[in-house]
């Protein structure tokens, strides 16, 4: 849990500027947005920040790999977009209530056993509480301006969702899935200690302790929940498929840590009715509308902004 607590502040504080080590980075300029510079150091830290966030969220390693490969190509563009949106919000004189910033700071503090630990993490990353509050304020501005300009203007009616379903019916099959409880322990800086920790958790479960209670005490991430066929590594999926309901797996090692799984249920693939997938269909329609409107809005902002990407 310490790993997750530490990255929370860093992720908020630095956004794309998470400090992984004291290694010196090249300060070459990779892009200019109006009068603001984006350096190679900024870009590398942004990639590190994203990776840490995905690992801590328990995202499948194959998905992490795909996301990181995309950001290696498009990371500069993503950082440019954030700066453009923030500049737009600032030009509109958007103000963030201090109570909203306070709430987010308190949310972060709640992850720590004491305010001293919280402040120590700030100091260890070369920052102050003012730096943290400023970064939170910028993040909230980006969120609120997108809510105001895009999300508030999107409406999805039931007929629209049903028409989309009928036009794409073959895309809405319910895949074979597994309902799981899981315990995940990250390697952190000590792989042996991580293995000892998850081995202790498994021993407690075998002795009859409740899986959920053990997970609360030992897991670094929430339970995976429902997982569709193809989302897990083949050998893990094969083992899970062989489990009986309420049976617990052995320990599995993945790229970033160790897993234990408990099978709660197994659902074979079937053709989905509209009622079974209408919420998901509505989300797809919403995402499509959001992307269309967001891309159009952002394109207009870009046309009004000086952007130079260095070769």
ZAVOMI-945079 format. One record per residue (C-alpha): x, y negated, z; residue in three letters; residue number from 1. Coordinates in steps of 0.02 Angstrom, whole numbers. Layout:
REM ZAVOMI-945079
SITE     px     py     pz residuo num
SITE      X      Y      Z     ALA NUM
...
//
This chain:
REM ZAVOMI-945079
SITE     px     py     pz residuo num
SITE      0      0      0     UNK   1
SITE    146   -116     30     UNK   2
SITE    190   -106   -156     UNK   3
SITE     14   -161   -204     UNK   4
SITE      9   -300    -75     UNK   5
SITE    175   -369   -133     UNK   6
SITE    129   -374   -317     UNK   7
SITE    -40   -457   -282     UNK   8
SITE     39   -621   -230     UNK   9
SITE    171   -611   -366     UNK  10
SITE     41   -576   -499     UNK  11
SITE    -66   -723   -446     UNK  12
SITE     82   -835   -414     UNK  13
SITE    178   -802   -571     UNK  14
SITE     41   -734   -686     UNK  15
SITE    161   -692   -825     UNK  16
SITE    307   -737   -715     UNK  17
SITE    325   -588   -597     UNK  18
SITE    503   -572   -533     UNK  19
SITE    560   -391   -540     UNK  20
SITE    744   -418   -505     UNK  21
SITE    876   -552   -489     UNK  22
SITE    944   -508   -661     UNK  23
SITE    983   -664   -762     UNK  24
SITE    869   -689   -912     UNK  25
SITE    900   -784  -1072     UNK  26
SITE    819   -955  -1063     UNK  27
SITE    805   -972  -1252     UNK  28
SITE    644  -1058  -1305     UNK  29
SITE    525   -940  -1395     UNK  30
SITE    377  -1058  -1416     UNK  31
SITE    317  -1236  -1389     UNK  32
SITE    138  -1282  -1347     UNK  33
SITE    117  -1471  -1360     UNK  34
SITE    259  -1523  -1244     UNK  35
SITE    266  -1363  -1141     UNK  36
SITE    401  -1232  -1170     UNK  37
SITE    391  -1043  -1161     UNK  38
SITE    560   -963  -1135     UNK  39
SITE    622   -787  -1164     UNK  40
SITE    630   -770   -975     UNK  41
SITE    445   -816   -962     UNK  42
SITE    401   -684  -1092     UNK  43
SITE    503   -546  -1010     UNK  44
SITE    429   -585   -840     UNK  45
SITE    254   -584   -915     UNK  46
SITE    283   -408   -983     UNK  47
SITE    348   -349   -814     UNK  48
SITE    199   -428   -727     UNK  49
SITE     74   -340   -839     UNK  50
SITE    161   -173   -817     UNK  51
SITE    158   -186   -627     UNK  52
SITE    -26   -233   -630     UNK  53
SITE    -73    -83   -739     UNK  54
SITE     27     38   -632     UNK  55
SITE    -51    -27   -472     UNK  56
SITE   -225    -11   -549     UNK  57
SITE   -191    173   -585     UNK  58
SITE   -211    156   -773     UNK  59
SITE   -168    313   -871     UNK  60
SITE     17    310   -925     UNK  61
SITE    -31    333  -1107     UNK  62
SITE   -143    180  -1100     UNK  63
SITE     -5     83  -1013     UNK  64
SITE    115    130  -1152     UNK  65
SITE     -8     72  -1287     UNK  66
SITE    -44    -92  -1198     UNK  67
SITE    140   -130  -1170     UNK  68
SITE    184    -92  -1351     UNK  69
SITE     50   -214  -1407     UNK  70
SITE    114   -349  -1288     UNK  71
SITE    292   -325  -1349     UNK  72
SITE    225   -387  -1515     UNK  73
SITE     89   -508  -1459     UNK  74
SITE    148   -564  -1286     UNK  75
SITE    201   -738  -1345     UNK  76
SITE     33   -764  -1429     UNK  77
SITE    -59   -716  -1268     UNK  78
SITE     43   -839  -1165     UNK  79
SITE     12   -975  -1294     UNK  80
SITE   -175   -945  -1284     UNK  81
SITE   -174   -962  -1095     UNK  82
SITE    -83  -1128  -1106     UNK  83
SITE   -202  -1194  -1239     UNK  84
SITE   -356  -1148  -1137     UNK  85
SITE   -284  -1224   -979     UNK  86
SITE   -241  -1384  -1073     UNK  87
SITE   -420  -1394  -1137     UNK  88
SITE   -489  -1374   -961     UNK  89
SITE   -372  -1510   -897     UNK  90
SITE   -423  -1628  -1037     UNK  91
SITE   -604  -1606   -982     UNK  92
SITE   -550  -1656   -806     UNK  93
SITE   -608  -1489   -738     UNK  94
SITE   -591  -1486   -550     UNK  95
SITE   -583  -1331   -442     UNK  96
SITE   -659  -1339   -269     UNK  97
SITE   -528  -1314   -135     UNK  98
SITE   -649  -1194    -51     UNK  99
SITE   -633  -1079   -204     UNK 100
SITE   -444  -1084   -191     UNK 101
SITE   -455  -1055     -3     UNK 102
SITE   -565   -903    -32     UNK 103
SITE   -439   -826   -153     UNK 104
SITE   -292   -862    -37     UNK 105
SITE   -387   -783    108     UNK 106
SITE   -427   -633      0     UNK 107
SITE   -242   -609    -29     UNK 108
SITE   -199   -636    154     UNK 109
SITE   -324   -502    202     UNK 110
SITE   -214   -373    115     UNK 111
SITE    -78   -402    244     UNK 112
SITE    -63   -350    425     UNK 113
SITE    -12   -527    474     UNK 114
SITE     10   -701    403     UNK 115
SITE    196   -682    434     UNK 116
SITE    204   -537    311     UNK 117
SITE    104   -639    187     UNK 118
SITE    222   -787    200     UNK 119
SITE    374   -675    191     UNK 120
SITE    317   -608     24     UNK 121
SITE    297   -786    -39     UNK 122
SITE    470   -835     19     UNK 123
SITE    550   -676    -50     UNK 124
SITE    485   -725   -221     UNK 125
SITE    554   -901   -208     UNK 126
SITE    384   -984   -188     UNK 127
SITE    281  -1088    -70     UNK 128
SITE     97  -1087    -23     UNK 129
SITE     78  -1242   -133     UNK 130
SITE    146  -1145   -283     UNK 131
SITE     22  -1006   -248     UNK 132
SITE   -125  -1125   -234     UNK 133
SITE    -77  -1213   -396     UNK 134
SITE    -69  -1049   -490     UNK 135
SITE   -236   -992   -420     UNK 136
SITE   -311  -1160   -470     UNK 137
SITE   -248  -1138   -649     UNK 138
SITE   -317   -961   -659     UNK 139
SITE   -487  -1018   -597     UNK 140
SITE   -489  -1159   -724     UNK 141
SITE   -460  -1035   -866     UNK 142
SITE   -596   -920   -800     UNK 143
SITE   -723  -1058   -772     UNK 144
SITE   -695  -1144   -940     UNK 145
SITE   -720   -978  -1031     UNK 146
SITE   -877   -947   -927     UNK 147
SITE   -941  -1120   -973     UNK 148
SITE   -895  -1122  -1157     UNK 149
SITE   -925   -939  -1203     UNK 150
SITE  -1006   -823  -1077     UNK 151
SITE  -1149   -939  -1029     UNK 152
SITE  -1201   -950  -1212     UNK 153
SITE  -1215   -763  -1245     UNK 154
SITE  -1384   -676  -1230     UNK 155
SITE  -1421   -493  -1269     UNK 156
SITE  -1602   -437  -1290     UNK 157
SITE  -1657   -254  -1279     UNK 158
SITE  -1708   -247  -1464     UNK 159
SITE  -1536   -305  -1516     UNK 160
SITE  -1453   -169  -1413     UNK 161
SITE  -1571    -34  -1479     UNK 162
SITE  -1543    -86  -1660     UNK 163
SITE  -1355    -74  -1634     UNK 164
SITE  -1376     99  -1557     UNK 165
SITE  -1480    162  -1704     UNK 166
SITE  -1354     93  -1829     UNK 167
SITE  -1209    176  -1738     UNK 168
SITE  -1292    328  -1661     UNK 169
SITE  -1149    447  -1702     UNK 170
SITE  -1031    337  -1600     UNK 171
SITE  -1130    360  -1441     UNK 172
SITE  -1106    542  -1398     UNK 173
SITE  -1076    579  -1215     UNK 174
SITE   -904    657  -1210     UNK 175
SITE   -861    802  -1099     UNK 176
SITE   -817    727   -932     UNK 177
SITE   -757    767   -758     UNK 178
SITE   -814    683   -598     UNK 179
SITE   -662    672   -486     UNK 180
SITE   -599    612   -320     UNK 181
SITE   -413    578   -323     UNK 182
SITE   -265    532   -215     UNK 183
SITE   -120    439   -296     UNK 184
SITE     48    400   -215     UNK 185
SITE    167    289   -313     UNK 186
SITE    352    330   -319     UNK 187
SITE    398    154   -263     UNK 188
SITE    583    148   -219     UNK 189
SITE    587    322   -140     UNK 190
SITE    522    468   -243     UNK 191
SITE    560    596   -107     UNK 192
SITE    462    497     22     UNK 193
SITE    316    483   -100     UNK 194
SITE    314    672   -124     UNK 195
SITE    322    701     63     UNK 196
SITE    175    583     86     UNK 197
SITE     62    666    -41     UNK 198
SITE    114    839     20     UNK 199
SITE     56    790    194     UNK 200
SITE   -109    731    121     UNK 201
SITE   -134    897     30     UNK 202
SITE    -91    994    188     UNK 203
SITE   -224    898    286     UNK 204
SITE   -354    935    152     UNK 205
SITE   -312   1120    153     UNK 206
SITE   -334   1121    341     UNK 207
SITE   -511   1055    318     UNK 208
SITE   -495    866    330     UNK 209
SITE   -620    768    225     UNK 210
SITE   -545    723     54     UNK 211
SITE   -617    546     55     UNK 212
SITE   -548    510    227     UNK 213
SITE   -375    575    180     UNK 214
SITE   -382    470     21     UNK 215
SITE   -419    314    123     UNK 216
SITE   -266    348    230     UNK 217
SITE   -144    403     95     UNK 218
SITE   -195    346    -80     UNK 219
SITE   -116    191   -159     UNK 220
SITE   -262    168   -279     UNK 221
SITE   -451    197   -281     UNK 222
SITE   -518    365   -341     UNK 223
SITE   -522    393   -529     UNK 224
SITE   -707    437   -527     UNK 225
SITE   -778    492   -695     UNK 226
SITE   -645    538   -824     UNK 227
SITE   -684    586  -1004     UNK 228
SITE   -598    727  -1096     UNK 229
SITE   -439    663  -1176     UNK 230
SITE   -403    528  -1047     UNK 231
SITE   -289    637   -942     UNK 232
SITE   -129    727   -986     UNK 233
SITE   -166    895  -1069     UNK 234
SITE    -93   1004   -931     UNK 235
SITE   -185    906   -796     UNK 236
SITE   -348    913   -892     UNK 237
SITE   -330   1101   -920     UNK 238
SITE   -303   1129   -733     UNK 239
SITE   -450   1017   -685     UNK 240
SITE   -562   1111   -807     UNK 241
SITE   -515   1274   -721     UNK 242
SITE   -563   1209   -548     UNK 243
SITE   -726   1256   -467     UNK 244
SITE   -840   1120   -400     UNK 245
SITE   -766   1045   -239     UNK 246
SITE   -601   1136   -269     UNK 247
SITE   -440   1035   -246     UNK 248
SITE   -291   1040   -364     UNK 249
SITE   -107   1056   -327     UNK 250
SITE      7    903   -338     UNK 251
SITE     38    833   -512     UNK 252
SITE    184    720   -554     UNK 253
SITE    152    581   -680     UNK 254
SITE    263    441   -744     UNK 255
SITE    238    328   -594     UNK 256
SITE    190    441   -449     UNK 257
SITE     95    594   -388     UNK 258
SITE    -88    643   -401     UNK 259
SITE   -206    765   -312     UNK 260
SITE   -380    792   -385     UNK 261
SITE   -544    860   -318     UNK 262
SITE   -674    914   -446     UNK 263
SITE   -849    852   -402     UNK 264
SITE   -933    900   -565     UNK 265
SITE   -912    941   -749     UNK 266
SITE  -1024    879   -891     UNK 267
SITE  -1009    954  -1066     UNK 268
SITE  -1017    846  -1223     UNK 269
SITE  -1193    805  -1284     UNK 270
SITE  -1285    685  -1397     UNK 271
SITE  -1337    531  -1298     UNK 272
SITE  -1510    455  -1299     UNK 273
SITE  -1528    266  -1300     UNK 274
SITE  -1587    269  -1120     UNK 275
SITE  -1429    362  -1067     UNK 276
SITE  -1312    237  -1149     UNK 277
SITE  -1413     75  -1160     UNK 278
SITE  -1306    -12  -1029     UNK 279
SITE  -1147     37  -1121     UNK 280
SITE  -1224    -14  -1289     UNK 281
SITE  -1272   -182  -1216     UNK 282
SITE  -1093   -203  -1156     UNK 283
SITE  -1026   -163  -1329     UNK 284
SITE  -1144   -288  -1410     UNK 285
SITE  -1095   -416  -1278     UNK 286
SITE   -909   -387  -1306     UNK 287
SITE   -931   -404  -1494     UNK 288
SITE  -1023   -568  -1472     UNK 289
SITE   -898   -629  -1344     UNK 290
SITE   -750   -589  -1458     UNK 291
SITE   -831   -675  -1607     UNK 292
SITE   -872   -833  -1509     UNK 293
SITE   -708   -834  -1413     UNK 294
SITE   -602   -811  -1570     UNK 295
SITE   -695   -951  -1658     UNK 296
SITE   -679  -1067  -1508     UNK 297
SITE   -496  -1028  -1480     UNK 298
SITE   -458  -1049  -1665     UNK 299
SITE   -531  -1224  -1656     UNK 300
SITE   -426  -1265  -1503     UNK 301
SITE   -270  -1200  -1590     UNK 302
SITE   -304  -1310  -1741     UNK 303
SITE   -303  -1461  -1624     UNK 304
SITE   -143  -1408  -1534     UNK 305
SITE     39  -1420  -1583     UNK 306
SITE    106  -1242  -1576     UNK 307
SITE    278  -1190  -1635     UNK 308
SITE    341  -1012  -1620     UNK 309
SITE    529  -1001  -1631     UNK 310
SITE    605   -867  -1739     UNK 311
//
